[in-house]
Amino acid sequence: MVVATAIASRDYQDVHHDPELARRSGAPDVFLNILTTNGLVERFVTSWAGAHAVVRAIRIRLGAPVHPGDELVLTGEVSAVDGRRVEVAVRGEHDRGVHVSGAVVLALPEGWGR
Protein backbone atom coordinates (compact mmCIF):
# COMPACT_ATOMS: atom_id res chain seq x y z
CA MET A 1 0.00 0.00 0.00
CA VAL A 2 2.82 2.42 0.85
CA VAL A 3 4.41 2.09 -2.58
CA ALA A 4 1.15 1.83 -4.54
CA THR A 5 -0.36 4.96 -3.04
CA ALA A 6 2.83 6.97 -3.50
CA ILE A 7 3.01 6.01 -7.16
CA ALA A 8 -0.75 6.54 -7.63
CA SER A 9 -0.38 10.08 -6.31
CA ARG A 10 2.64 10.61 -8.59
CA ASP A 11 5.02 10.94 -5.68
CA TYR A 12 8.22 9.40 -6.96
CA GLN A 13 10.32 10.41 -3.95
CA ASP A 14 12.55 7.40 -3.29
CA VAL A 15 11.77 7.15 0.45
CA HIS A 16 8.22 6.10 -0.44
CA HIS A 17 9.10 3.19 -2.76
CA ASP A 18 12.71 2.10 -2.33
CA PRO A 19 13.47 0.47 1.05
CA GLU A 20 17.24 0.66 0.63
CA LEU A 21 17.21 4.35 -0.25
CA ALA A 22 14.79 4.99 2.62
CA ARG A 23 17.25 3.29 5.00
CA ARG A 24 20.13 5.36 3.62
CA SER A 25 18.04 8.43 4.43
CA GLY A 26 17.78 7.30 8.05
CA ALA A 27 14.33 5.67 7.99
CA PRO A 28 13.92 1.99 8.88
CA ASP A 29 11.81 1.38 5.74
CA VAL A 30 9.63 3.16 3.19
CA PHE A 31 6.86 5.31 4.68
CA LEU A 32 3.51 6.82 3.73
CA ASN A 33 3.51 10.08 1.84
CA ILE A 34 1.38 13.03 2.93
CA LEU A 35 -1.08 12.60 0.05
CA THR A 36 -1.87 9.07 1.23
CA THR A 37 -2.33 10.26 4.79
CA ASN A 38 -4.57 13.07 3.55
CA GLY A 39 -6.67 10.54 1.64
CA LEU A 40 -6.95 8.22 4.64
CA VAL A 41 -8.08 11.11 6.84
CA GLU A 42 -10.64 12.23 4.26
CA ARG A 43 -11.99 8.70 3.86
CA PHE A 44 -12.21 8.25 7.62
CA VAL A 45 -14.32 11.39 8.04
CA THR A 46 -16.51 10.90 4.98
CA SER A 47 -17.22 7.31 6.00
CA TRP A 48 -18.79 8.77 9.12
CA ALA A 49 -20.46 11.76 7.44
CA GLY A 50 -21.79 9.94 4.38
CA ALA A 51 -21.50 10.21 0.62
CA HIS A 52 -23.39 13.50 0.39
CA ALA A 53 -21.09 15.41 2.73
CA VAL A 54 -18.77 17.84 0.96
CA VAL A 55 -15.21 18.25 2.21
CA ARG A 56 -14.44 21.96 2.36
CA ALA A 57 -10.98 21.84 3.96
CA ILE A 58 -8.43 19.42 5.37
CA ARG A 59 -5.65 20.71 7.59
CA ILE A 60 -3.22 18.08 8.83
CA ARG A 61 0.17 17.91 10.46
CA LEU A 62 2.39 14.85 10.18
CA GLY A 63 4.34 13.33 13.04
CA ALA A 64 5.80 9.82 13.39
CA PRO A 65 6.03 8.11 9.96
CA VAL A 66 3.91 5.07 9.09
CA HIS A 67 5.96 2.12 7.81
CA PRO A 68 4.79 -1.19 6.34
CA GLY A 69 3.29 -3.33 9.07
CA ASP A 70 2.26 -0.40 11.27
CA GLU A 71 -1.35 -0.33 12.41
CA LEU A 72 -2.64 3.22 12.03
CA VAL A 73 -5.70 3.93 14.19
CA LEU A 74 -7.71 7.02 13.28
CA THR A 75 -10.05 8.71 15.73
CA GLY A 76 -12.16 11.80 15.39
CA GLU A 77 -14.43 14.11 17.32
CA VAL A 78 -16.75 16.87 16.19
CA SER A 79 -15.08 20.04 17.42
CA ALA A 80 -17.38 22.71 15.96
CA VAL A 81 -20.84 22.97 14.41
CA ASP A 82 -22.23 26.00 12.60
CA GLY A 83 -25.46 25.06 10.88
CA ARG A 84 -24.53 22.43 8.32
CA ARG A 85 -20.81 23.26 8.61
CA VAL A 86 -19.04 20.73 10.84
CA GLU A 87 -15.41 20.56 11.85
CA VAL A 88 -13.98 17.22 12.90
CA ALA A 89 -10.72 17.01 14.86
CA VAL A 90 -8.80 13.96 13.65
CA ARG A 91 -5.86 12.05 15.09
CA GLY A 92 -4.02 9.01 13.75
CA GLU A 93 -1.70 6.99 15.98
CA HIS A 94 0.40 3.85 15.87
CA ASP A 95 2.77 2.14 18.31
CA ARG A 96 5.46 4.82 17.95
CA GLY A 97 3.20 7.83 18.45
CA VAL A 98 1.02 10.28 16.60
CA HIS A 99 1.27 10.07 12.83
CA VAL A 100 -1.29 12.73 11.93
CA SER A 101 -3.37 15.34 13.67
CA GLY A 102 -5.60 18.02 12.29
CA ALA A 103 -9.10 18.94 11.25
CA VAL A 104 -11.55 18.33 8.43
CA VAL A 105 -14.29 20.84 7.62
CA LEU A 106 -17.44 19.42 6.05
CA ALA A 107 -20.65 20.80 4.62
CA LEU A 108 -23.36 18.32 5.57
CA PRO A 109 -26.50 17.90 3.47
CA GLU A 110 -29.77 19.32 4.72
CA GLY A 111 -31.49 16.88 7.06
CA TRP A 112 -28.27 15.02 7.89
CA GLY A 113 -28.47 12.95 11.03
CA ARG A 114 -32.24 12.83 11.33
JOLINBEL-V909742 format. One record per residue. N is the residue number from 1. RES is the residue in one small letter. OMEGA is omega as a letter, one per 30 degrees, with the letter a starting at -180 (999 if undefined). D_LAST is the distance of its C-alpha to the last C-alpha in Angstrom with 1 decimal. Layout:
N:RES:OMEGA:D_LAST + N:RES:OMEGA:D_LAST
//
This chain:
1:m:a:36.5 + 2:v:a:38.0 + 3:v:a:40.6 + 4:a:a:38.6 + 5:t:l:35.8 + 6:a:a:38.5 + 7:i:l:40.4 + 8:a:l:37.3 + 9:s:l:36.5 + 10:r:l:40.2 + 11:d:a:41.0 + 12:y:l:44.5 + 13:q:a:45.3 + 14:d:a:47.4 + 15:v:l:45.7 + 16:h:a:42.7 + 17:h:a:44.7 + 18:d:a:48.2 + 19:p:a:48.5 + 20:e:l:52.1 + 21:l:l:51.5 + 22:a:l:48.5 + 23:r:l:50.8 + 24:r:l:53.5 + 25:s:l:50.9 + 26:g:l:50.4 + 27:a:l:47.2 + 28:p:a:47.5 + 29:d:l:45.9 + 30:v:a:43.7 + 31:f:a:40.4 + 32:l:l:37.0 + 33:n:a:37.1 + 34:i:l:34.7 + 35:l:l:33.1 + 36:t:l:32.2 + 37:t:l:30.7 + 38:n:l:28.7 + 39:g:l:27.4 + 40:l:l:26.6 + 41:v:l:24.6 + 42:e:a:22.7 + 43:r:l:22.0 + 44:f:a:20.9 + 45:v:a:18.3 + 46:t:l:17.1 + 47:s:l:16.9 + 48:w:a:14.2 + 49:a:l:12.5 + 50:g:a:12.9 + 51:a:a:15.4 + 52:h:l:14.1 + 53:a:l:14.3 + 54:v:l:17.7 + 55:v:l:20.1 + 56:r:a:21.9 + 57:a:l:24.2 + 58:i:l:25.4 + 59:r:a:28.0 + 60:i:l:29.6 + 61:r:a:32.8 + 62:l:l:34.7 + 63:g:a:36.6 + 64:a:a:38.2 + 65:p:l:38.6 + 66:v:l:37.0 + 67:h:l:39.8 + 68:p:a:39.9 + 69:g:l:39.1 + 70:d:l:37.0 + 71:e:l:33.6 + 72:l:a:31.1 + 73:v:l:28.1 + 74:l:l:25.3 + 75:t:l:23.0 + 76:g:l:20.5 + 77:e:l:18.8 + 78:v:a:16.7 + 79:s:l:19.6 + 80:a:l:18.4 + 81:v:l:15.6 + 82:d:a:16.6 + 83:g:l:14.0 + 84:r:l:12.7 + 85:r:a:15.7 + 86:v:l:15.4 + 87:e:a:18.5 + 88:v:l:18.8 + 89:a:a:22.2 + 90:v:l:23.6 + 91:r:l:26.7 + 92:g:a:28.6 + 93:e:l:31.4 + 94:h:a:34.2 + 95:d:a:37.3 + 96:r:l:39.1 + 97:g:a:36.5 + 98:v:l:33.8 + 99:h:a:33.7 + 100:v:l:31.0 + 101:s:l:29.1 + 102:g:a:27.2 + 103:a:l:23.9 + 104:v:l:21.6 + 105:v:a:20.0 + 106:l:l:17.0 + 107:a:a:15.6 + 108:l:l:11.9 + 109:p:l:11.0 + 110:e:l:9.6 + 111:g:a:5.9 + 112:w:l:5.7 + 113:g:l:3.8 + 114:r:999:0.0
//
